[in-house]
Amino acid sequence: IYEEGSESLPEHPYLFETDVEICLIGGSCKSPLERFWNGSDIVYILQKARHNEESDSLEVSKTDDDIYASELLPKESSGPVSLSVRRAKQLISLYTMAHNPNMTHLKIHDLVVLPPLWIKCDASDPERTCWLGAEPLKAGKKITGITLHMVTYDGPTADKTHFANLEELKTEHKMRHHSSVVTTKGFAQYELIRAAAIEDTILESVSNIYVDLTWNTVNKILETPPLISAATLNITLEPGDPRSPVYQVYRELQFLLALADGLKTGVTEWPEPLESEPAVDVIQQFLTDLKKKLEGYCVSGNQSGTQKIKCDTAAVDSSITSAFTERGDLDFAEQLWCKMRSVSSYQELVECFTLIIKSLEHGEIQPWIHRGSSSLLSKLIQQSYHGKVEVVSLTGTTPIQMLLEIGLDKMKKDYVNFFIVKSRSCSLLQDYFISTSVDLQEQVHRVQKLHHMLEIMVSCTVLLQFKHENLFPLTQICMKYYKENPLNEKHVFQLPIRPALVTKFCQNDHPEIWKVEISSGHGPKEVKTTWQVSSNSPVDHMTSDSTGLFSDSTVNGSSEERQYFTTMARCSQVHF
């Protein structure tokens, strides 16, 4: 299963003695052990063999850092995946003997240091053991012993007497490891997006913004992290929440994506019109107003019409402070984009562009446009300044491409305007995100990245009241990631912050995870004891009905006590 020095991992689990399934995971696969162990990147996971047709087609995911390896996820049809504690101890013994140089009767001539081994257990013993683990101790290339791990858990329960006493934990650690001095380290995780209120309501979302805090020297169980803690903001944000301040910008982007998809596939799904008035009538009136203005007439009501365009494109929920700065410099093509978002069919699109090109050919309008645009419509407008407009055949995908081009130009300027105003990230103007040297599909893909970044910045501005000192580095982190990676709306962006920024959440809310790590020794002789309380089960293979640790719930109108899980991770070392 494991080949020393090889970077590739087996795609399928292996069967051992008919009842044990062995998986080797690592790389981009999210480890099921991460909550209580942060050791080797590559690790063996052992579980009960599943005797069904699905087990032959299991594969390890190596591309998505947000999901577990598929073979580690129990399926409804596969039954329990946990081994008995007794069987797990037998397997740990075999693993230990395979590393012991004193086991000469095994005739192992060249000992290979195998990856750490972890076994899913069924908690059938009095301690409720859910994981047993083992990892080799090394001095250079020589194996000197084995570190044995045991993880036990309890819950869900509302009985707070299950909370451990910190001094008792420290005493137990000292006795187990014969240590005279121990150090403690605290960790707490708070969800911020659920705790942030807008207009006295709780904003709920499939997205997640939470903060991890770590600090040295813990004084009591569940203590509030001190201001000297190290804090890291973790942001996972999926666009499209109707309650987002920039939801209208998201809808505008969806129209752009529909055009791009239509250009690629030849089939365009037209969205529901934003206005009841047909787009052709809207464009005709717009051109008539421009013609009258050119002839010197004062058009009544034009100012309010322009203001309406600005409001539509600003896309800011009127119920909160504007986070997406309104642009007042929309040129002719950008105003056309805003009005033509009401187009509901290909034929209507052709009719709109026919009216526009006809007005340009006859010199009825002389609209202004921003410099730097490479769209076909911009070229026609520039030609109209000299009284000669080339003939454009409005057939096939040409009308869709023309509308897509002016939409891309407009939305790029909107995003750039936001990032310059809010985070002062002038580097955004450089090449990558607004480049026109790549094809239209790639330009659309990069605009999607800009929108994801926009949603992140707006959420942090509105929910966490972020200022420039935080928005600027966050913008740089997002830009760096998206210059090197494809769009990934499930990616977790991390930003180191000052704990003072989230103090109110830590004081007024309860943590999703709180744990203390007690350690002694140094280097390879370091040993740890970890006690943790959490809102959700930290053990994926142990099923239970949890309502969440620090969230009140009601049944038939009556309040229930809060539920929680506790987890204890201990280790011991055996030297050969």
NURO-529307 format. One record per residue (C-alpha): x, y, z; residue in three letters. Coordinates in steps of 0.05 Angstrom, whole numbers, plus 5000, padded with zeros to 4 digits. Last residue first. Layout:
XYZAla/...
This chain:
524749955440Phe/521350555472His/513850585483Val/510851275487Gln/504051485513Ser/498451915485Cys/491852215507Arg/486152555469Ala/479852725507Met/473452955473Thr/467253285502Thr/460753375463Phe/455453885478Tyr/447954015486Gln/444654645512Arg/438554555555Glu/431854575520Glu/427055155519Ser/419655015516Ser/415455235456Gly/413554545433Asn/420954365430Val/425854935432Thr/433155015416Ser/438655435446Asp/445355405411Ser/451855285449Phe/452954555437Leu/449054365376Gly/442553995368Thr/446053335364Ser/443152665343Asp/448752155343Ser/452951775293Thr/460151595310Met/464151565245His/464952315240Asp/468152405308Val/468653135330Pro/461153125344Ser/458453825339Asn/458254405388Ser/465054255417Ser/468654135483Val/475953925481Gln/481253625526Trp/488153495497Thr/493953125530Thr/500753185498Lys/507552855497Val/514153145474Glu/519852635471Lys/520952735397Pro/522453475409Gly/521253705480His/517853445542Gly/511153655570Ser/504453835541Ser/497354035562Ile/492854255505Glu/486354605522Val/480254615478Lys/474255045459Trp/470254925396Ile/463855265373Glu/465255815423Pro/459756175462His/457556885446Asp/457657555480Asn/464857595503Gln/468057255443Cys/463657625394Phe/465158295427Lys/472658155425Thr/472658035350Val/476758635327Leu/480658645393Ala/483657975373Pro/487958325321Arg/487557975254Ile/491157435214Pro/487257295150Leu/485256615122Gln/481156485060Phe/477555825061Val/475955584990His/468755384978Lys/467455894923Glu/473255604883Asn/474755974818Leu/481355724788Pro/488055824823Asn/494456234817Glu/491856944805Lys/485956764848Tyr/490156614910Tyr/494357244903Lys/488157674893Met/484757384955Cys/490857494999Ile/491858204973Gln/484558364985Thr/485158115057Leu/491358535066Pro/487659165043Phe/481059025079Leu/484358975147Asn/487859645152Glu/482559945106His/476959845157Lys/472959235174Phe/466159345207Gln/465358605221Leu/458658475188Leu/458459045137Val/465759105118Thr/467358365126Cys/461358175084Ser/462958705032Val/470158465025Met/468057735017Ile/462557894968Glu/467458314926Leu/472657754925Met/467457274898His/465457804847His/472657904824Leu/473357144815Lys/467157144772Gln/470257714732Val/476257254721Arg/471856704692His/468457224646Val/475257434620Gln/476956704608Glu/470656614567Gln/472057254528Leu/478957034505Asp/485257314537Val/488757974519Ser/482958374549Thr/486158394619Ser/481858634676Ile/483558114729Phe/490757964706Tyr/493658604679Asp/494759124733Gln/488759524754Leu/488059074815Leu/494759364837Ser/490859984858Cys/488359614919Ser/485760204958Arg/481359735000Ser/474660094996Lys/475460604940Val/480460224896Ile/476959554906Phe/470059844892Phe/472060214829Asn/475659594802Val/469359194812Tyr/464859694776Asp/469959794720Lys/470259044708Lys/462659024708Met/462059544653Lys/467259254606Asp/464458544615Leu/457358784601Gly/459759154538Ile/463058514513Glu/457258054530Leu/452358494492Leu/456758474429Met/457957724437Gln/450457594441Ile/449258014379Pro/454757654340Thr/452656944360Thr/449056794294Gly/446657414258Thr/447158164267Leu/451558264206Ser/455658894219Val/456859404165Val/462359894180Glu/460660584206Val/462961204171Lys/461761914194Gly/468362024229His/465462024299Tyr/461261424277Ser/467761014273Gln/468861114347Gln/461860864361Ile/462860254317Leu/469360094353Lys/465760154420Ser/460359674395Leu/465559164376Leu/468659174445Ser/475859384455Ser/474659914509Ser/480860304528Gly/477761004531Arg/470961084561His/465161224514Ile/461661854490Trp/455361844448Pro/454462224383Gln/447262084364Ile/443162174300Glu/449362084257Gly/445461644208His/450161054218Glu/450161124294Leu/442561144298Ser/442060534253Lys/447160164296Ile/442960284358Ile/436260094327Leu/439159454298Thr/442459304365Phe/435659314399Cys/432258904345Glu/437658364349Val/436758314425Leu/429158264417Glu/430157684368Gln/434757334417Tyr/429657364472Ser/428157684540Ser/432258324538Val/431258694604Ser/438758704616Arg/438759154555Met/437659784598Lys/443759684643Cys/448059454584Trp/445960064544Leu/448060514602Gln/454860184600Glu/455560294525Ala/453761034531Phe/458561174589Asp/457161074662Leu/460861594702Asp/456661654765Gly/459061014798Arg/455860804863Glu/460360524917Thr/458659814937Phe/458259825013Ala/452260265019Ser/449660285090Thr/444059805103Ile/436659755085Ser/437660035015Ser/440959384993Asp/446459604946Val/446559424873Ala/450360024849Ala/448259834779Thr/440859914792Asp/441960544832Cys/446160854778Lys/441260684724Ile/435660994765Lys/439761624774Gln/440461674699Thr/432961614692Gly/431962144746Ser/436462604708Gln/432862474643Asn/426162694671Gly/425563284624Ser/429963274563Val/432763954547Cys/433164034471Tyr/439664224437Gly/439563764377Glu/444463294410Leu/439963264471Lys/434063094426Lys/438062524395Lys/440162264463Leu/432862264487Asp/430761904424Thr/436261384434Leu/433861244505Phe/426561204482Gln/428360694429Gln/432460294478Ile/426760254528Val/421760074473Asp/426259514448Val/427259264519Ala/419759154528Pro/416859514589Glu/415559044648Ser/422659144673Glu/427658644702Leu/425958134649Pro/426257404672Glu/432757084650Pro/434456874579Trp/437456184573Glu/442056224513Thr/443555614469Val/449555634422Gly/453855274472Thr/459655754482Lys/456156414465Leu/450156184505Gly/454556034565Asp/457656724561Ala/450857044555Leu/448256654615Ala/454556844654Leu/453257584641Leu/446157504665Phe/448657154727Gln/453557734739Leu/447758224740Glu/444257774790Arg/450557784834Tyr/450758544828Val/443658544853Gln/445758114912Tyr/451058614933Val/448258775002Pro/447258025013Ser/440257815035Arg/438857444970Pro/445057004984Asp/448156874916Gly/455656844930Pro/458756274971Glu/463256525026Leu/468456145066Thr/472456615110Ile/477256415166Asn/479856975210Leu/486156815249Thr/487457065319Ala/493756995361Ala/491757135433Ser/494457745471Ile/487358005480Leu/485757395524Pro/481356825500Pro/475256745545Thr/476156165594Glu/472555525578Leu/476555105628Ile/481155525672Lys/487855865674Asn/490655715604Val/497755925592Thr/499056045519Asn/494056305469Trp/490456095406Thr/484456415372Leu/480856155310Asp/475556615279Val/469456435239Tyr/466056665175Ile/461756135143Asn/457256145082Ser/450755745080Val/447756375109Ser/444156645169Glu/444057385185Leu/440857485253Ile/435958055256Thr/436358705294Asp/437559125232Glu/443558705212Ile/446358255266Ala/452957885267Ala/452857255311Ala/451356775255Arg/456957045212Ile/461857045270Leu/462756315287Glu/467656265345Tyr/473555785351Gln/477655725414Ala/484555445428Phe/488655445492Gly/495755235507Lys/498354945571Thr/505354785594Thr/507454225641Val/513054155692Val/514553555737Ser/513153015686Ser/512552275701His/508452185637His/502051895665Arg/502852245733Met/504252925703Lys/498452855654His/493652655709Glu/495753265750Thr/494753735692Lys/487853455678Leu/486053505751Glu/488254235752Glu/484054385691Leu/477654075718Asn/473853695665Ala/466853865643Phe/462353265650His/458753605708Thr/455654035654Lys/450353515639Asp/447053745575Ala/449353135536Thr/451452955466Pro/455952655486Gly/462452335508Asp/469052215473Tyr/475451815477Thr/481751885435Val/487651425447Met/494651515418His/500851075421Leu/507651365406Thr/512350815382Ile/519750695394Gly/526950815372Thr/526450735296Ile/533050945264Lys/533051405204Lys/534952015245Gly/532451855315Ala/525351635302Lys/518951505340Leu/513751135299Pro/506351315300Glu/500450955332Ala/493051105336Gly/486650885369Leu/480251275355Trp/473151265384Cys/474650995453Thr/468451025497Arg/472250965563Glu/467950365584Pro/469549995519Asp/464849945459Ser/466850625431Ala/466250355360Asp/473450485339Cys/476350805276Lys/483750625271Ile/489651095260Trp/496550885235Leu/502351365225Pro/506251285160Pro/511050695157Leu/518450725174Val/521250145135Val/525349615170Leu/530049245124Asp/531248525145His/524448345173Ile/525447625195Lys/519447625241Leu/523647225291His/528147835298Thr/522848235334Met/528048675368Asn/527849185311Pro/520749365331Asn/517149705272His/512949105249Ala/511648945322Met/508249615332Thr/503749535271Tyr/501748835295Leu/500149105365Ser/496049675336Ile/492049165296Leu/490548755359Gln/488549395395Lys/483649565340Ala/480448875345Arg/479248975419Arg/476449675408Val/471449395359Ser/472049665288Leu/468050255263Ser/465150305193Val/457950185211Pro/453050035155Gly/454750085081Ser/447950285053Ser/447850965086Glu/454851115064Lys/460551225113Pro/465451745088Leu/472651525092Leu/472551215023Glu/470751874992Ser/476852245018Ala/474152825058Tyr/471753445025Ile/474054175024Asp/480954104995Asp/478053874928Asp/483153584879Thr/485852944907Lys/479452564921Ser/480951844937Val/476751344899Glu/471750804918Leu/469250364862Ser/470249684893Asp/467049874959Ser/460550064924Glu/458649344909Glu/457849184983Asn/461848855038His/464249455077Arg/470749295114Ala/471149585184Lys/476050165188Gln/483450315183Leu/486250995164Ile/493551015146Tyr/496751705146Val/500452185100Ile/501152905121Asp/504152705188Ser/501853005255Gly/496453495272Asn/492053095318Trp/485653285356Phe/481153665307Arg/485153465246Glu/483752715252Leu/478552655196Pro/484052915149Ser/482053355090Lys/484853055027Cys/489553534991Ser/495753115004Gly/494452515048Gly/490551875054Ile/492351145056Leu/486250705065Cys/486050015097Ile/479449635102Glu/479149095156Val/474548485160Asp/476948005106Thr/484047925135Glu/486248605106Phe/482648915047Leu/485749505010Tyr/482550174997Pro/482750454926His/486351024891Glu/493150864921Pro/497351474936Leu/502651784891Ser/508652164918Glu/513051544925Ser/519051604971Gly/517250985010Glu/511850574976Glu/505650485019Tyr/500050005000Ile/
